Amino acid sequence: MEQGAILKSSTQRAVRKTTQHTEPNGEETPTNTYNLLDQPWLPATGFDRETHDYGITGLFENATRLLSLDGDNDAQRFTLHRLLIAIITRAYGEDLDPNEWHRLYDEGPDDQLFDYLEEYRDRFDLLDPERPFFQVPGLTKPNDKGPDDLGRLLLDIPNDNQSTAYRRGVESISFAEAARCLVAVQAYDTSGNKPRMEGDNRETGGNINASGTGWCGAFEGILILGDSLWHTLMLNTVGVTGDEAYEISDDIPIWEQEIPDKVGGRDGYDSVKETFTIDDLHGPATLMTWQSRRILLAHDGEKVTGVRLTVGDRIRTCDAMGYETMCRFKEDQDKKVITPIKANEERGLWRDFPTFLNITDQTKINDAQDEKPAKGKCKSSKPPLIFRPKTIDWLKICGVEVPATIEGFGASYGPMAGVITAFTYNKISTRTSLLVDDSNDLRIRLNTTFSQMYRWVGSLRNLCDMIKASEGITPTESTPILAFTALNAKRAWSLCESEFDAWLASRPDAQTALDTVQELETACKDKLYWFGYGLYLSASSKALVGRIGKDGFVSAATAWNKYSYMLRKGTENQ
């Protein structure tokens, strides 16, 4: 069937229905419905680079002919993918062994998935009075004066370093945008105080403390992109291996669960409750639809005009490695605690590429680390053990070897996680053949390479510091030194990144990559050599003349000699 015909049929299904809702006084009033299976709310781009909006059913019908799933921002892109992956995970359940996974990857979705959606059709109605999608009916505040401003729903991803948590002053939004925002805010909402709802006795006063962000705010989400939307969804869907940490039958998304309580966390879900155990994480489909907030949209029948939002099921971040499939984890070898890895604004995902490669004995591998710990942090006596996402382990089981792009999504929060200060997005283009190779050799070799890069960039930092010091800038005037050094270190890493991307793009398998790592090292070192030489040549006349400081004579020339020696020394030690 042609794509245009399918788009038309999906649109024909997306006719707003009217049902009867009985008010407490016995009167029946018409209630609008907006079923997300049919209504066009998911923007997706086709191979013709044109974007159309789809309902969930229509999106799956077209998934093999679509290039990507979009959103208003990267937070929505990641969480909307997770929503669809949860549907696939649950629709096939215990049937999704490697053979079935390969069949679906090759052929596309079948009746089993569409039958599953129809079975839970009523649970995907955004406006249902009894079971609204991703919401809880009947939320009211004590002495309720109406819903809050939509700012609580609209996570505003900051641009140009504007540290704002929400978009302010928005009076209404469409049902489609509200649905996308609803999925994202459940995953990335800020921490801090939320309005207390009627009947919530967890705390006194007008607010409840959220005790953390939404679940996805706790880690850098990893999404593996394929050559079509359907392949992307399948590359991120982990099937059944038989050694799951959880009971597959217990891993159910929110639309299969009982209606959450209006207030308070649920037994078996809320990690702050004394009854919580690690089994209460349930599994990937549960975590992909985790209800970290209790929300109810307010609408006038045509658009969403307000929201009530409070604390939902709180979740702890430690020891979730067997349950969350779309992020990396690290184990503190001193404390023996496993936690998800958060995004780093200043560190591109490419510098962590070795952590996505195969490993059979983690204790024998020390992944490359920054030479200096972050401010306020102390180096552990042992480097953390880093574990790659379960999605890549699953691709190894299935023996998948296709071109793929690894995308990283992460939110950075301000003090007390009360505001989103930045949303990071990074990507690495590679082939799954490098990721699923059985050997540890490439990971070990690249760790050596990245350790070299850290030393080289560290030497360039010293070069910058010495050039500024040779101008007579004293330690009490350290701001110009720090700014100059930080800027050029960032430029140095960008030079290395461009060389790494070019090198990786032409490596079809792990052995070829292993055999040519030396080429990568040489290219990066050469770029850093000439970059440093340019800094030396552009030094001021004061820096060229030099000065005598507390550590002796320093000039741009002595700084350059030390820097070039360190680069040559690195070559000699290889």
ZAMARGU-4260 file (C-alpha; in steps of 0.2 Angstrom, whole numbers, plus 5000, padded with zeros to 4 digits):
<rodrens>
0) 5000/5000/5000 | 5006/5017/4996 | 5012/5029/5010 | 4999/5042/5005 | 4985/5030/5006
5) 4990/5024/5023 | 4991/5042/5029 | 4974/5045/5023 | 4966/5030/5031 | 4975/5035/5048
10) 4967/5052/5046 | 4950/5045/5043 | 4951/5035/5059 | 4957/5051/5068 | 4939/5058/5070
15) 4935/5064/5087 | 4921/5054/5095 | 4909/5060/5108 | 4903/5049/5123 | 4891/5052/5137
20) 4899/5056/5154 | 4887/5056/5169 | 4890/5070/5182 | 4888/5068/5201 | 4871/5076/5199
25) 4865/5063/5187 | 4865/5074/5171 | 4874/5067/5156 | 4885/5079/5147 | 4895/5076/5131
30) 4914/5072/5134 | 4927/5074/5120 | 4939/5060/5118 | 4956/5060/5110 | 4963/5043/5107
35) 4981/5042/5104 | 4980/5027/5094 | 4971/5036/5080 | 4974/5055/5083 | 4989/5062/5074
40) 5001/5068/5088 | 5017/5059/5084 | 5028/5069/5071 | 5038/5057/5060 | 5049/5060/5045
45) 5049/5049/5029 | 5062/5045/5017 | 5056/5059/5006 | 5061/5071/5021 | 5043/5077/5023
50) 5036/5076/5041 | 5018/5070/5045 | 5009/5067/5061 | 5003/5050/5065 | 4993/5041/5079
55) 5001/5026/5087 | 4993/5013/5076 | 4996/5023/5060 | 5014/5026/5065 | 5017/5007/5067
60) 5008/5004/5050 | 5021/5016/5042 | 5036/5012/5053 | 5046/5002/5039 | 5043/5017/5027
65) 5048/5031/5039 | 5065/5037/5043 | 5063/5045/5061 | 5052/5049/5075 | 5053/5067/5079
70) 5047/5079/5094 | 5047/5097/5099 | 5064/5094/5108 | 5076/5080/5111 | 5068/5076/5128
75) 5052/5071/5118 | 5062/5062/5105 | 5069/5050/5118 | 5054/5047/5128 | 5042/5045/5113
80) 5054/5031/5107 | 5053/5023/5124 | 5034/5023/5124 | 5034/5014/5107 | 5047/5002/5113
85) 5037/4998/5128 | 5022/4994/5117 | 5033/4982/5107 | 5041/4974/5122 | 5024/4970/5130
90) 5015/4965/5114 | 5027/4951/5111 | 5033/4947/5128 | 5040/4930/5131 | 5038/4926/5112
95) 5052/4939/5108 | 5067/4927/5107 | 5081/4930/5095 | 5073/4921/5080 | 5057/4931/5083
100) 5066/4947/5085 | 5075/4944/5068 | 5058/4940/5059 | 5051/4956/5066 | 5066/4966/5061
105) 5065/4960/5043 | 5046/4959/5041 | 5039/4974/5051 | 5025/4974/5064 | 5012/4961/5063
110) 4994/4957/5069 | 5000/4953/5086 | 5006/4971/5089 | 4990/4978/5082 | 4979/4966/5092
115) 4988/4971/5108 | 4984/4990/5104 | 4966/4986/5101 | 4965/4976/5117 | 4970/4992/5127
120) 4962/5005/5116 | 4952/5013/5129 | 4968/5016/5140 | 4976/5027/5126 | 4962/5040/5127
125) 4970/5057/5133 | 4953/5064/5139 | 4945/5048/5146 | 4935/5054/5162 | 4939/5038/5171
130) 4956/5032/5164 | 4965/5047/5155 | 4982/5042/5147 | 4997/5044/5158 | 4986/5054/5171
135) 4975/5051/5186 | 4957/5057/5186 | 4950/5068/5200 | 4966/5077/5206 | 4961/5092/5216
140) 4971/5103/5228 | 4964/5108/5246 | 4954/5123/5243 | 4956/5120/5224 | 4955/5137/5215
145) 4958/5129/5198 | 4972/5121/5188 | 4990/5128/5187 | 4998/5137/5173 | 5004/5125/5159
150) 5022/5130/5163 | 5022/5115/5175 | 5019/5104/5160 | 5030/5112/5147 | 5048/5107/5150
155) 5058/5121/5142 | 5074/5114/5135 | 5086/5129/5138 | 5094/5138/5123 | 5109/5150/5124
160) 5112/5146/5142 | 5095/5152/5148 | 5092/5142/5164 | 5073/5141/5164 | 5063/5126/5169
165) 5047/5130/5161 | 5039/5140/5147 | 5029/5154/5155 | 5013/5163/5150 | 5006/5149/5138
170) 4987/5150/5140 | 4983/5134/5129 | 4991/5121/5119 | 4984/5108/5107 | 4979/5090/5113
175) 4994/5083/5102 | 5007/5094/5110 | 5000/5091/5127 | 5001/5072/5124 | 5020/5074/5119
180) 5023/5085/5134 | 5015/5073/5146 | 5026/5059/5141 | 5042/5069/5143 | 5037/5077/5159
185) 5034/5060/5167 | 5052/5056/5163 | 5061/5072/5165 | 5052/5083/5178 | 5062/5093/5190
190) 5064/5089/5208 | 5059/5100/5222 | 5042/5104/5230 | 5026/5100/5221 | 5008/5105/5226
195) 5000/5094/5238 | 4984/5086/5232 | 4968/5083/5242 | 4970/5067/5253 | 4989/5066/5252
200) 4996/5064/5269 | 5014/5061/5265 | 5019/5078/5271 | 5010/5093/5280 | 5008/5110/5272
205) 5005/5115/5254 | 5019/5106/5245 | 5026/5088/5243 | 5045/5085/5240 | 5047/5075/5224
210) 5063/5067/5231 | 5071/5067/5214 | 5068/5070/5195 | 5059/5059/5183 | 5067/5043/5180
215) 5076/5048/5163 | 5083/5063/5172 | 5094/5051/5182 | 5105/5045/5167 | 5111/5048/5149
220) 5098/5039/5138 | 5106/5029/5124 | 5096/5027/5108 | 5103/5016/5093 | 5097/5023/5076
225) 5094/5011/5062 | 5090/5015/5044 | 5072/5016/5046 | 5060/5020/5061 | 5055/5002/5063
230) 5073/4996/5063 | 5077/5009/5076 | 5063/5003/5087 | 5069/4985/5086 | 5087/4989/5089
235) 5082/4996/5105 | 5070/4982/5110 | 5078/4969/5121 | 5070/4952/5119 | 5070/4937/5131
240) 5086/4928/5135 | 5080/4917/5150 | 5091/4925/5163 | 5081/4941/5166 | 5083/4949/5183
245) 5064/4951/5183 | 5048/4941/5180 | 5043/4945/5162 | 5025/4943/5167 | 5027/4956/5180
250) 5034/4969/5168 | 5019/4979/5163 | 5017/4997/5156 | 5006/5009/5165 | 4991/5006/5153
255) 4990/4988/5159 | 4992/4992/5178 | 4978/4997/5190 | 4973/5015/5190 | 4986/5024/5201
260) 4980/5032/5217 | 4976/5050/5216 | 4989/5054/5229 | 5004/5045/5236 | 5016/5033/5229
265) 5010/5015/5227 | 5016/5000/5236 | 5027/4990/5224 | 5032/5005/5215 | 5037/5020/5226
270) 5055/5018/5231 | 5053/5029/5246 | 5041/5017/5254 | 5048/5005/5267 | 5040/4990/5258
275) 5051/4994/5242 | 5062/4981/5235 | 5073/4980/5219 | 5059/4969/5212 | 5048/4984/5212
280) 5057/4991/5197 | 5048/4977/5188 | 5057/4978/5171 | 5060/4989/5156 | 5042/4992/5150
285) 5038/4997/5167 | 5052/5009/5168 | 5049/5016/5151 | 5032/5022/5157 | 5036/5025/5175
290) 5023/5037/5183 | 5035/5049/5193 | 5021/5062/5194 | 5002/5062/5196 | 4995/5073/5183
295) 4978/5079/5176 | 4976/5090/5161 | 4962/5103/5161 | 4954/5107/5144 | 4939/5115/5136
300) 4935/5102/5124 | 4946/5109/5110 | 4963/5112/5118 | 4972/5110/5135 | 4971/5125/5146
305) 4980/5120/5162 | 4987/5106/5173 | 4987/5099/5190 | 5004/5090/5194 | 5010/5083/5210
310) 5022/5069/5216 | 5019/5051/5210 | 5030/5035/5212 | 5047/5040/5217 | 5061/5030/5211
315) 5079/5026/5217 | 5093/5026/5205 | 5105/5012/5212 | 5105/4994/5207 | 5093/4996/5192
320) 5105/4988/5179 | 5095/4972/5177 | 5079/4982/5173 | 5084/4998/5163 | 5090/4994/5146
325) 5094/5011/5138 | 5108/5018/5148 | 5126/5013/5154 | 5129/5009/5172 | 5145/5011/5183
330) 5150/5002/5199 | 5159/5010/5212 | 5172/4997/5217 | 5175/5005/5234 | 5156/5006/5239
335) 5150/4992/5228 | 5135/5002/5222 | 5129/5002/5204 | 5122/5018/5197 | 5117/5024/5180
340) 5129/5036/5171 | 5123/5054/5169 | 5127/5065/5154 | 5142/5076/5155 | 5139/5093/5146
345) 5157/5096/5143 | 5162/5078/5138 | 5156/5072/5121 | 5149/5054/5120 | 5163/5050/5107
350) 5175/5050/5121 | 5166/5036/5130 | 5165/5025/5114 | 5176/5011/5122 | 5162/5009/5135
355) 5150/5003/5122 | 5162/4989/5116 | 5163/4971/5121 | 5169/4965/5138 | 5171/4948/5145
360) 5180/4952/5161 | 5177/4970/5167 | 5190/4969/5181 | 5204/4968/5168 | 5199/4984/5159
365) 5202/5002/5166 | 5192/5014/5155 | 5200/5030/5151 | 5196/5044/5164 | 5199/5062/5165
370) 5216/5066/5172 | 5208/5078/5185 | 5192/5074/5194 | 5178/5086/5193 | 5179/5100/5206
375) 5173/5095/5223 | 5176/5076/5218 | 5189/5065/5224 | 5197/5051/5214 | 5192/5034/5220
380) 5206/5022/5224 | 5199/5011/5210 | 5192/5017/5194 | 5173/5013/5192 | 5168/4998/5182
385) 5157/5003/5167 | 5144/4992/5159 | 5136/4996/5142 | 5117/4997/5139 | 5108/4980/5138
390) 5102/4985/5121 | 5120/4982/5114 | 5121/4965/5124 | 5105/4960/5115 | 5112/4964/5098
395) 5127/4954/5102 | 5116/4939/5106 | 5106/4941/5090 | 5122/4944/5080 | 5116/4960/5072
400) 5129/4969/5060 | 5122/4984/5052 | 5126/5003/5051 | 5120/5012/5067 | 5121/5028/5076
405) 5122/5029/5095 | 5113/5044/5102 | 5115/5051/5119 | 5101/5061/5128 | 5103/5069/5145
410) 5096/5083/5156 | 5107/5093/5167 | 5099/5101/5183 | 5103/5116/5194 | 5104/5116/5213
415) 5093/5103/5221 | 5088/5098/5203 | 5075/5111/5204 | 5078/5118/5186 | 5084/5111/5170
420) 5100/5120/5165 | 5104/5111/5149 | 5099/5096/5139 | 5114/5087/5130 | 5113/5078/5114
425) 5128/5068/5107 | 5130/5055/5094 | 5142/5042/5087 | 5141/5035/5069 | 5147/5017/5069
430) 5143/4999/5064 | 5135/4986/5076 | 5149/4974/5070 | 5161/4984/5081 | 5150/4983/5096
435) 5146/4965/5095 | 5163/4958/5092 | 5168/4945/5104 | 5186/4952/5108 | 5190/4964/5122
440) 5206/4969/5112 | 5198/4985/5104 | 5191/4992/5120 | 5208/4989/5129 | 5217/4997/5114
445) 5206/5012/5113 | 5207/5015/5131 | 5226/5017/5129 | 5222/5029/5115 | 5210/5040/5125
450) 5222/5040/5140 | 5235/5047/5128 | 5223/5060/5122 | 5219/5066/5140 | 5238/5068/5143
455) 5240/5077/5127 | 5226/5089/5130 | 5232/5091/5148 | 5249/5096/5141 | 5240/5109/5130
460) 5232/5116/5145 | 5249/5118/5153 | 5255/5127/5137 | 5240/5139/5139 | 5243/5142/5157
465) 5262/5146/5154 | 5259/5158/5140 | 5247/5168/5150 | 5259/5167/5165 | 5273/5173/5154
470) 5262/5189/5151 | 5264/5193/5169 | 5246/5188/5175 | 5247/5183/5193 | 5237/5169/5202
475) 5225/5182/5209 | 5221/5187/5191 | 5217/5168/5187 | 5201/5171/5177 | 5209/5176/5161
480) 5220/5161/5162 | 5206/5149/5166 | 5195/5156/5151 | 5210/5155/5139 | 5214/5138/5144
485) 5196/5131/5144 | 5193/5138/5127 | 5208/5131/5119 | 5206/5114/5128 | 5188/5113/5121
490) 5195/5117/5103 | 5208/5104/5105 | 5195/5091/5110 | 5185/5096/5094 | 5200/5093/5083
495) 5202/5075/5091 | 5183/5072/5089 | 5184/5076/5070 | 5199/5064/5068 | 5190/5051/5078
500) 5173/5052/5068 | 5183/5051/5051 | 5193/5036/5058 | 5178/5027/5065 | 5167/5030/5049
505) 5179/5020/5038 | 5181/5005/5050 | 5169/4991/5045 | 5174/4979/5059 | 5183/4977/5075
510) 5199/4969/5068 | 5201/4983/5055 | 5198/4996/5069 | 5211/4988/5080 | 5224/4987/5066
515) 5222/5005/5062 | 5221/5013/5080 | 5239/5020/5078 | 5233/5030/5063 | 5220/5038/5074
520) 5233/5042/5087 | 5245/5050/5075 | 5232/5060/5066 | 5226/5067/5083 | 5244/5071/5089
525) 5248/5080/5073 | 5233/5091/5075 | 5237/5095/5093 | 5255/5099/5088 | 5250/5112/5075
530) 5236/5119/5086 | 5249/5121/5100 | 5261/5129/5088 | 5248/5141/5082 | 5245/5147/5100
535) 5264/5149/5102 | 5265/5160/5086 | 5250/5170/5091 | 5257/5174/5109 | 5259/5192/5114
540) 5275/5201/5113 | 5275/5201/5132 | 5274/5182/5132 | 5288/5180/5119 | 5299/5191/5130
545) 5295/5181/5145 | 5297/5185/5164 | 5305/5178/5179 | 5292/5170/5191 | 5292/5161/5207
550) 5296/5145/5197 | 5310/5153/5187 | 5310/5160/5169 | 5295/5157/5159 | 5291/5163/5141
555) 5280/5157/5126 | 5296/5149/5119 | 5299/5139/5135 | 5281/5134/5136 | 5281/5128/5118
560) 5297/5118/5120 | 5289/5109/5135 | 5273/5105/5126 | 5282/5099/5110 | 5293/5088/5121
565) 5278/5080/5130 | 5271/5076/5113 | 5287/5068/5107 | 5289/5059/5123 | 5271/5051/5121
570) 5277/5045/5104 | 5293/5037/5110 | 5283/5028/5124 | 5271/5020/5112
</rodrens>
